[in-house]
């Protein structure tokens, strides 16, 4: 069941990424504005890209909720 939920979360994250990198939302960042000397558009693209990668890593790498069985005495 947990794997199904993770798969659903990854699909939802993929759809969110498609929406964020598509025209209507992408046009929000296309202005002649600088933030800390950096143009807003490339900065926003890099931050969105980084947040999507971090979210995928969090979903894939988080530990399962059920404890893993021991392999025996070591």
VOPAGU-2260 file (C-alpha; in pm, 1 decimal, decimal comma):
REM VOPAGU-2260
SITE   aa  ch    i         X         Y         Z
SITE  UNK   A    0       0,0       0,0       0,0
SITE  UNK   A    1     282,6     238,5      81,1
SITE  UNK   A    2     437,9     179,4    -261,7
SITE  UNK   A    3     107,9     271,8    -429,9
SITE  UNK   A    4      95,3     594,8    -232,5
SITE  UNK   A    5     454,2     676,8    -326,1
SITE  UNK   A    6     377,1     607,9    -692,6
SITE  UNK   A    7      75,0     837,3    -675,3
SITE  UNK   A    8     286,1    1109,4    -513,6
SITE  UNK   A    9     550,0    1078,6    -786,3
SITE  UNK   A   10     285,6    1103,6   -1058,4
SITE  UNK   A   11     135,7    1410,4    -888,8
SITE  UNK   A   12     481,8    1565,3    -864,2
SITE  UNK   A   13     540,1    1495,4   -1233,4
SITE  UNK   A   14     213,2    1668,4   -1324,5
SITE  UNK   A   15     303,7    1962,8   -1100,6
SITE  UNK   A   16     640,7    1986,1   -1276,4
SITE  UNK   A   17     471,0    1988,1   -1615,0
SITE  UNK   A   18     241,1    2265,9   -1500,1
SITE  UNK   A   19     522,4    2471,7   -1349,5
SITE  UNK   A   20     741,2    2447,5   -1660,6
SITE  UNK   A   21     459,7    2516,2   -1906,9
SITE  UNK   A   22     362,7    2851,0   -2059,7
SITE  UNK   A   23      93,6    3005,4   -1840,8
SITE  UNK   A   24     281,1    2966,7   -1513,4
SITE  UNK   A   25     622,2    3013,8   -1672,6
SITE  UNK   A   26     517,2    3356,2   -1798,9
SITE  UNK   A   27     481,6    3475,6   -1439,1
SITE  UNK   A   28     860,3    3484,1   -1402,9
SITE  UNK   A   29     949,5    3646,8   -1737,0
SITE  UNK   A   30    1009,9    4008,1   -1629,8
SITE  UNK   A   31    1306,1    4245,1   -1628,3
SITE  UNK   A   32    1358,9    4210,0   -1254,5
SITE  UNK   A   33    1677,8    4122,0   -1070,4
SITE  UNK   A   34    1699,4    3950,1    -733,6
SITE  UNK   A   35    2038,1    3988,7    -564,8
SITE  UNK   A   36    2181,4    4085,2    -903,3
SITE  UNK   A   37    2046,5    3774,1   -1078,1
SITE  UNK   A   38    1771,8    3781,5   -1341,4
SITE  UNK   A   39    1441,2    3654,8   -1203,4
SITE  UNK   A   40    1356,9    3408,3   -1482,2
SITE  UNK   A   41    1667,9    3183,2   -1463,8
SITE  UNK   A   42    1668,2    3208,9   -1085,0
SITE  UNK   A   43    1305,9    3095,4   -1066,5
SITE  UNK   A   44    1372,7    2808,7   -1311,5
SITE  UNK   A   45    1668,4    2689,5   -1104,9
SITE  UNK   A   46    1474,8    2710,7    -776,1
SITE  UNK   A   47    1170,1    2526,9    -915,8
SITE  UNK   A   48    1396,5    2260,4   -1066,4
SITE  UNK   A   49    1583,1    2219,7    -736,8
SITE  UNK   A   50    1261,8    2195,9    -536,0
SITE  UNK   A   51    1124,0    1929,1    -769,6
SITE  UNK   A   52    1443,9    1724,9    -735,8
SITE  UNK   A   53    1436,0    1761,9    -357,0
SITE  UNK   A   54    1072,0    1651,7    -345,3
SITE  UNK   A   55    1142,5    1344,9    -560,5
SITE  UNK   A   56    1441,4    1255,5    -341,5
SITE  UNK   A   57    1230,6    1294,2     -27,4
SITE  UNK   A   58     956,7    1067,4    -162,6
SITE  UNK   A   59    1194,6     801,1    -291,3
SITE  UNK   A   60    1449,5     797,9      -8,3
SITE  UNK   A   61    1237,9     831,0     304,2
SITE  UNK   A   62    1233,6     530,8     531,3
SITE  UNK   A   63     930,1     301,2     534,2
SITE  UNK   A   64     687,5     341,0     821,8
SITE  UNK   A   65     697,6     -27,4     917,7
SITE  UNK   A   66    1017,1    -142,0    1092,5
SITE  UNK   A   67    1243,3    -371,3     892,7
SITE  UNK   A   68    1295,1    -724,0    1031,8
SITE  UNK   A   69    1636,0    -803,1    1178,5
SITE  UNK   A   70    1874,4   -1021,6     981,7
SITE  UNK   A   71    1970,1   -1211,3    1294,5
SITE  UNK   A   72    2259,9   -1183,9    1537,0
SITE  UNK   A   73    2573,5   -1021,3    1407,8
